[in-house]
Amino acid sequence: MAGLSNYYYFNFVIRTSSVKKDFKMHPRTFPFILLFFLNCFISNANSIFIAMDNTQSNHLKAYGIAYWVIEQGVEVDWLLNYKGGSFMMDYYQKIENELIIRGVNYTIISDGEQNRILSEIANPASNTDVMKLEKAPKVAVYSPKSALPWDDAVTLVLTYAEIPYDVIFDDEVMYDELPKYDWLHLHHEDFTGQFGKFEGTYKNFPWYRQQKMEFAESARKHGFSKVSDLKLAVVKKIESYVGGGGFLFAMCSATDTYDIALAAEGVDIVGTVYDGDPPDPNAQQNLDYSRTFAFKDFKLRMNPYEYEYSDIDNQPGSRGLSQNNDFFTLFEFSAKWDPIPTMLTQNHEKIIKGFMGQTTAYKKKLVKSDVVIMGETNGLDEVKYIHGIFGKGFWTFYGGHDPEDYQHRVGEEPTDLNLHPNSAGYRLILNNILFPAAKKKKQKT
């Protein structure tokens, strides 16, 4: 393409005198036309470079730009470990306009500068690599469609970054609509069928009573007498989705309750107050940890009024941390040999502010040995950010509720991400969004 552009450009220059003669062009008009064609020629050799280090004005919107660009059919190079996981793409005026509108910092670079960057990244001594983003993943969020008195970090950041998504729930899952999507997020959810174990605190609140009624009706609709049985069926559908090549991302209680439901298949672990009959007295002994994605050897919390499901979660009272000293550290992986965890940990910071949730973080000793630990809390038996493979697909679990609200409580206002455009904690979510679009780029030889 560049060679073709050169041909037409030089042909244009050679024939300028005849053009002026044929069209009787005004002398002052000709330089502007020449400049127009020169700009067209230069733009063919230019690229847009979006730095993702501390020079970036809006990291979160930059992910939305990358997603939007591949939606337009333009490939994006994701430069792993290069200036915070930067993006690079061919220059188009439409893309530059969108960058300006969304307030994302960028630089227009020459073809020579692009080649220099790619050569630097390809150096075997450099812990960098290039992933090509080719196809925008279709995104689904598993979440109740009725109003809840809390928000969800993933839907907040998707909306802010202007990345489209569909909200689905039990009906769509049970009607086998999951294969329509490339990426699935599990909203703050209790897959054990215990309604978040909110009975002790919120049993008289209208929103909680409404949710119990809706969930019970949904269970009956799909042929189940208990909500816990419906949730197990949903869990198994999601398991099949991941095994078939889907990408799963979950936060907070949707992580540990998902695994607990898998381990407890065929075992009643739900208190009478939630399903009308007592749990299996041997429930703990009958758990099957071989079925889980991430966790092993955990002990159930059987008290129906206790705000915990098991000992997987490192409870706030036992952590000895506060907002001032709660941080977790991202691991550094080999970009050329471990591209997946490298992608998922791209950031402009490696030490990230901690944040709480119903499930805040995971005891390290209860994480399976084949799970990739991507972020852990220094000095504690605690991991925050983990990843694994199941069948042909992938899953990522991220502890906590909201990366920019340390202790988000039921009923609080949603976080305003206009105040946190450079959130390192939220960037981890968006890394997962782009992950399904990635394909390793072949370096020039």
Secondary structure, 3 states (H helix, E strand, C coil): CHHHHHHHHHHHHHCHHHHHHHHCCCCCCHHHHHHHHHHHHHHHCCEEEECCCCCCCCHHHHHHHHHHHHHCCCCEEEEECCCCCEEEEECCHHHHHHHHHHCCCCEEECHHHHHHHHHHHHCCCCCCEEEEECCCCCEEEECCCCCCCCCCHHHHHHHHHCCCCEEECHHHHHCCCHHHCCEEEECCCCCCCCHHHCHHHHCCCHHHHHHHHHHHHHHHHCCCCCHHHHHHHHHHHHHHHHHCCCEEEEECHHHHHHHHHHHCCCCCCCCHHHHCCCCCCCCCCCCCHHHCCCECCCCECCCCCCCCCECCECCHHHHCCCCCCCEEEECCCCCCCCHHHHHHCCCCCCEEECCCCCCCCEEHHHECCCCEEEEECCCCCEEEEEEEEECCEEEEEECCCCCCCCCCCCCCCCCCHHHCCCCHHHHHHHHHHHHHHEEECCCCC
